[in-house]
C-alpha cells in the first residue's frame, strides 16, 4: 500500500493511480455528454447553421486553415478529420470504386441528419467546421446537404503541392488507409508504389502503372478542376478563395478575410494564433516556405509534368 512521503507529499504510485481515475472519469463523462446531446438533437432535429467546409486537394494547406478556424469559439470543431464518419454514408466501394466524386444527386435527407447530429453531439454547437481532402471532389454534394454552407477554397502552386503529394505517397501507412480494398493492382513507378494514396479521381485506373509524378499531376488537375467547376453553382457570398502563398506572407490579414467571409469574430486570441501560425507547421514534412520544391529531391520529376498543368495553373492565378 502506498505511503505518504515526507511533509505529506503523495507517493508517485498513488499519484499515478489518481491520474488514471481522473482520466477514466473524464472519458466516461465525455461519452455521457455526447450521448445526451445526441438524444436532445433527436428530439429537436435542429438544422445545422452555415457550416464551414475547407476544400482543396491534398497537401495544400487545408490543415493549417482548419486548425485556425477551429480556434474560434463561435463554431464547433472536432479538431480532427473524420473520413471514417463520412465514409459510412458514401465510400468508394459503394460505387464499385469509381472514385471519391459525389454529386448533388448523392445527397439524401438522412445524410444531412446524420452529419448534423454527429457534430452537435460532439461539439454542442449548431455551426461546425470540417475538412478532409476528399471533400474537394464532393462540393456539389456538400452544398446540396447544406445550402447555406460557407466554402473556403485554398489554392497552392502546383510545384510545391506536387512535391508534398509525392512525399505523401512515400507514407502509405498514413495516406492510403482508406484504399486497402481497392480492386486493382497498383504498380506505380514499376511497382515501387503499390497502395493508392490521397484520393481517388475518376479515371484513376489509367494510372495504375504510371510514373509517380504523372499520377500526382493527374490528381492535382482532377480535384482542382472539379472544385473550380463546382464553384460556379455556389452563391459568391458563400465561396471564398485564398492562395496558400498569401496565408504564408500575411497570416493575420489572410485569415482575417476568411473569418469575415465565414461570419466569425476575429478575436485577439485568434489574431495571436495567426501571428504565430508559421511556427506551427501543421502536418508539414518540412519548414513552411514558398517555392521550396525547387531545391527538393523531387524537382526533376515535377519539372517533367509542370508543362501539362500550365493552363490550369493560369486559371487558378499562377504563372509557372
C-alpha positions as CSV (number, residue, x, y, z in Angstrom):
1,X,0.0,0.0,0.0
2,X,1.5,3.4,-0.9
3,X,2.6,5.6,1.9
4,X,2.8,9.4,2.1
5,X,6.3,10.7,1.7
6,X,7.8,13.3,4.0
7,X,5.8,16.6,4.5
8,X,2.6,14.9,3.4
9,X,3.6,14.5,-0.3
10,X,1.8,11.8,-2.2
11,X,3.8,8.8,-3.3
12,X,4.4,8.5,-7.1
13,X,2.3,5.3,-7.3
14,X,-0.6,7.0,-5.6
15,X,-0.3,10.0,-8.0
16,X,-0.4,7.6,-10.9
17,X,-3.5,5.9,-9.5
18,X,-5.5,9.1,-9.1
19,X,-4.4,10.3,-12.5
20,X,-5.8,7.1,-14.1
21,X,-9.0,7.6,-12.1
22,X,-9.4,11.2,-13.3
23,X,-8.7,10.2,-16.9
24,X,-11.3,7.4,-16.7
25,X,-14.0,9.6,-15.1
26,X,-13.4,12.3,-17.8
27,X,-13.7,9.8,-20.5
28,X,-17.0,8.4,-19.3
29,X,-18.3,11.9,-18.6
30,X,-17.4,12.9,-22.2
31,X,-19.2,9.9,-23.6
32,X,-22.2,10.6,-21.5
33,X,-22.3,14.2,-22.7
34,X,-22.2,13.1,-26.3
35,X,-25.0,10.6,-25.8
36,X,-27.2,13.2,-24.1
37,X,-26.6,15.8,-26.8
38,X,-27.4,13.2,-29.5
39,X,-30.7,12.4,-27.7
40,X,-31.5,16.1,-27.4
41,X,-30.8,16.6,-31.1
42,X,-33.0,13.6,-32.0
43,X,-35.9,15.2,-30.1
44,X,-35.5,18.6,-31.6
45,X,-34.0,18.0,-35.0
46,X,-32.1,21.3,-35.1
47,X,-30.7,22.2,-38.5
48,X,-27.0,23.0,-39.0
49,X,-26.3,26.7,-39.2
50,X,-23.9,27.7,-42.1
51,X,-21.3,25.0,-41.7
52,X,-17.8,25.8,-43.0
53,X,-16.0,23.4,-45.3
54,X,-12.3,23.9,-46.1
55,X,-11.7,22.4,-49.6
56,X,-8.7,21.8,-51.8
57,X,-6.5,18.9,-52.9
58,X,-4.1,17.0,-50.7
59,X,-1.1,18.9,-49.2
60,X,-2.4,22.3,-50.0
61,X,-2.7,24.0,-46.5
62,X,-6.2,22.8,-45.6
63,X,-5.0,21.6,-42.2
64,X,-3.5,25.0,-41.4
65,X,-6.7,26.8,-42.2
66,X,-8.9,24.2,-40.5
67,X,-6.9,24.4,-37.3
68,X,-7.0,28.2,-37.4
69,X,-10.8,28.3,-37.9
70,X,-11.0,25.8,-35.0
71,X,-9.6,28.5,-32.7
72,X,-13.0,30.3,-32.9
73,X,-15.3,29.6,-30.0
74,X,-18.2,30.6,-32.3
75,X,-18.1,27.4,-34.2
76,X,-17.9,23.7,-33.3
77,X,-14.9,21.7,-34.3
78,X,-13.7,18.1,-33.7
79,X,-10.1,19.2,-34.3
80,X,-9.6,16.1,-36.4
81,X,-10.6,14.7,-39.8
82,X,-13.5,12.2,-39.8
83,X,-13.0,10.3,-43.1
84,X,-14.5,7.2,-41.4
85,X,-17.7,9.0,-40.4
86,X,-18.3,10.4,-43.9
87,X,-17.5,7.0,-45.4
88,X,-20.4,5.5,-43.5
89,X,-22.6,7.4,-45.9
90,X,-20.7,7.2,-49.2
91,X,-17.5,5.2,-49.5
92,X,-15.8,4.4,-52.8
93,X,-16.7,0.8,-52.6
94,X,-20.4,1.8,-52.5
95,X,-20.0,2.8,-56.2
96,X,-17.7,-0.1,-57.2
97,X,-14.6,2.1,-56.5
98,X,-15.3,4.5,-59.4
99,X,-13.9,7.5,-57.4
100,X,-14.5,9.8,-54.4
101,X,-16.7,12.0,-56.6
102,X,-20.1,12.8,-55.0
103,X,-22.8,14.9,-56.7
104,X,-25.9,16.7,-55.6
105,X,-27.9,13.5,-56.6
106,X,-26.0,11.6,-53.9
107,X,-27.3,13.8,-51.1
108,X,-30.1,12.3,-49.1
109,X,-32.0,13.8,-46.1
110,X,-30.7,11.0,-43.9
111,X,-27.1,12.1,-44.7
112,X,-27.9,15.7,-43.5
113,X,-29.4,14.4,-40.3
114,X,-26.5,12.0,-39.6
115,X,-23.8,14.6,-40.0
116,X,-25.7,17.4,-38.2
117,X,-26.4,15.1,-35.3
118,X,-22.9,13.9,-35.1
119,X,-21.4,17.4,-35.0
120,X,-23.9,18.6,-32.4
121,X,-23.4,15.6,-30.2
122,X,-19.6,16.0,-30.2
123,X,-19.4,19.8,-30.1
124,X,-22.6,21.1,-28.7
125,X,-22.9,23.7,-31.4
126,X,-25.1,24.1,-34.5
127,X,-22.3,25.6,-36.6
128,X,-19.3,23.5,-37.3
129,X,-16.1,23.5,-39.4
130,X,-14.9,20.4,-41.2
131,X,-12.3,19.4,-43.8
132,X,-10.9,16.4,-45.5
133,X,-9.1,16.4,-48.8
134,X,-11.8,14.2,-50.4
135,X,-14.3,17.0,-49.9
136,X,-12.8,18.7,-53.0
137,X,-14.4,16.0,-55.2
138,X,-17.8,16.4,-53.3
139,X,-18.5,20.1,-53.3
140,X,-21.9,19.7,-55.1
141,X,-22.9,17.0,-52.6
142,X,-21.9,19.2,-49.6
143,X,-23.8,22.2,-51.0
144,X,-26.9,20.0,-51.6
145,X,-26.7,18.8,-48.0
146,X,-26.2,22.3,-46.5
147,X,-27.4,25.0,-48.9
148,X,-26.2,27.8,-46.6
149,X,-22.7,26.4,-46.1
150,X,-19.6,28.5,-46.5
151,X,-16.7,27.2,-48.5
152,X,-13.1,28.2,-48.2
153,X,-11.0,27.1,-51.1
154,X,-7.3,27.3,-50.6
155,X,-5.0,27.1,-53.7
156,X,-1.3,26.2,-53.6
157,X,1.1,26.4,-56.5
158,X,1.5,23.1,-58.4
159,X,5.2,22.7,-57.8
160,X,5.0,22.8,-54.0
161,X,1.8,20.8,-53.9
162,X,3.2,18.0,-56.1
163,X,6.4,17.9,-54.1
164,X,4.4,17.4,-50.9
165,X,2.0,14.9,-52.5
166,X,4.9,12.8,-53.8
167,X,6.3,12.8,-50.2
168,X,2.9,11.6,-49.1
169,X,3.0,8.6,-51.4
170,X,6.1,7.5,-49.5
171,X,3.9,7.3,-46.4
172,X,1.1,4.8,-47.4
173,X,0.5,3.9,-43.7
174,X,-0.8,7.4,-43.4
175,X,-2.3,8.3,-46.7
176,X,-3.5,5.0,-48.1
177,X,-5.5,3.7,-45.1
178,X,-8.8,4.1,-47.0
179,X,-7.7,2.2,-50.1
180,X,-6.9,-1.2,-48.6
181,X,-9.8,-2.8,-50.5
182,X,-9.0,-1.3,-53.9
183,X,-9.9,-3.9,-56.5
184,X,-6.9,-3.3,-58.7
185,X,-3.2,-4.0,-58.7
186,X,-1.3,-0.7,-58.1
187,X,2.2,-0.9,-59.8
188,X,3.2,2.8,-59.9
189,X,6.8,3.6,-60.8
190,X,7.4,0.0,-61.9
191,X,5.9,-1.5,-58.7
192,X,7.7,0.7,-56.2
193,X,4.3,2.1,-55.0
194,X,1.6,-0.5,-54.5
195,X,-1.0,1.4,-52.4
196,X,-3.1,4.3,-53.8
197,X,-2.7,7.4,-51.7
198,X,-4.6,10.7,-51.0
199,X,-7.9,10.4,-53.0
200,X,-9.5,8.7,-56.0
201,X,-10.4,10.8,-59.0
202,X,-12.4,9.5,-61.9
203,X,-10.1,7.8,-64.4
204,X,-7.7,6.5,-61.8
205,X,-7.4,3.1,-63.4
206,X,-5.5,4.7,-66.3
207,X,-2.6,5.5,-64.0
208,X,-2.1,2.1,-62.2
209,X,1.3,1.7,-63.8
210,X,2.2,5.3,-64.5
211,X,5.3,7.2,-63.1
212,X,4.5,8.7,-59.7
213,X,4.8,12.3,-60.9
214,X,2.2,11.7,-63.6
215,X,-0.2,10.2,-61.0
216,X,0.2,13.2,-58.8
217,X,-0.3,15.7,-61.6
218,X,-3.4,13.8,-62.6
219,X,-4.7,14.0,-59.0
220,X,-3.9,17.7,-58.7
221,X,-5.6,18.6,-62.0
222,X,-8.6,16.4,-61.4
223,X,-9.5,17.8,-58.0
224,X,-8.9,21.5,-58.8
225,X,-10.9,21.3,-62.0
226,X,-13.7,19.6,-60.0
227,X,-13.6,22.4,-57.4
228,X,-13.5,25.2,-59.9
229,X,-16.4,23.7,-61.9
230,X,-18.5,23.2,-58.7
231,X,-17.8,26.8,-57.5
232,X,-19.9,28.1,-60.4
233,X,-23.0,26.8,-58.7
234,X,-22.2,28.2,-55.3
235,X,-23.5,31.8,-54.5
236,X,-20.5,34.1,-54.4
237,X,-21.3,35.2,-50.9
238,X,-20.7,31.6,-49.8
239,X,-17.5,31.0,-51.6
240,X,-14.1,32.4,-50.6
241,X,-10.8,31.6,-52.4
242,X,-7.4,32.2,-50.9
243,X,-3.8,31.5,-52.0
244,X,-1.7,29.4,-49.7
245,X,1.1,31.8,-50.5
246,X,-0.9,34.8,-49.3
247,X,-1.5,33.0,-46.0
248,X,2.2,32.4,-45.6
249,X,3.1,36.0,-46.5
250,X,0.4,37.6,-44.3
251,X,-1.2,35.1,-41.9
252,X,-3.2,37.7,-40.0
253,X,-4.6,39.6,-43.0
254,X,-5.4,36.5,-45.0
255,X,-7.1,34.8,-42.1
256,X,-9.0,37.9,-41.1
257,X,-10.6,38.0,-44.5
258,X,-11.5,34.3,-44.2
259,X,-13.1,34.8,-40.8
260,X,-15.1,37.8,-42.2
261,X,-16.3,35.6,-45.1
262,X,-17.4,33.0,-42.6
263,X,-19.2,35.5,-40.3
264,X,-16.8,34.6,-37.5
265,X,-15.4,37.1,-35.0
266,X,-11.6,37.7,-35.5
267,X,-10.8,37.9,-31.8
268,X,-7.5,38.9,-30.2
269,X,-7.0,35.3,-29.3
270,X,-7.4,34.2,-33.0
271,X,-5.1,37.0,-34.1
272,X,-2.4,35.9,-31.7
273,X,-2.7,32.4,-33.1
274,X,-2.3,33.7,-36.6
275,X,0.8,35.7,-35.7
276,X,2.5,32.5,-34.7
277,X,1.0,30.4,-37.4
278,X,4.2,29.8,-39.3
279,X,5.7,28.4,-36.1
280,X,3.0,25.7,-36.1
281,X,3.8,23.6,-39.1
282,X,0.6,21.6,-39.1
283,X,1.1,18.3,-40.9
284,X,4.2,19.7,-42.7
285,X,7.0,17.5,-43.9
286,X,9.5,20.4,-43.7
287,X,9.6,24.1,-42.9
288,X,6.9,26.3,-44.3
289,X,8.4,28.0,-47.3
290,X,7.2,29.2,-50.8
291,X,8.7,27.5,-53.9
292,X,10.7,25.1,-51.8
293,X,10.1,22.3,-54.4
294,X,12.9,23.9,-56.5
295,X,15.6,22.7,-54.1
296,X,14.0,19.4,-53.1
297,X,14.7,15.9,-54.2
298,X,11.6,15.6,-56.5
299,X,12.5,18.6,-58.6
300,X,13.2,16.7,-61.8
301,X,10.0,14.7,-61.5
302,X,8.0,17.8,-61.1
303,X,9.6,19.7,-64.0
304,X,8.6,16.8,-66.3
305,X,4.8,17.3,-65.6
306,X,4.5,21.0,-64.9
307,X,4.0,22.0,-68.6
308,X,0.8,19.9,-68.6
309,X,-0.5,21.9,-65.7
310,X,0.3,25.3,-67.1
311,X,-3.3,26.1,-68.4
312,X,-4.9,25.0,-65.1
313,X,-2.4,26.9,-63.1
314,X,-3.1,30.1,-65.1
315,X,-6.8,29.7,-64.4
316,X,-6.0,29.3,-60.7
317,X,-4.0,32.5,-60.7
318,X,-0.4,31.1,-61.0
319,X,2.3,31.7,-63.6
320,X,4.7,28.8,-64.0
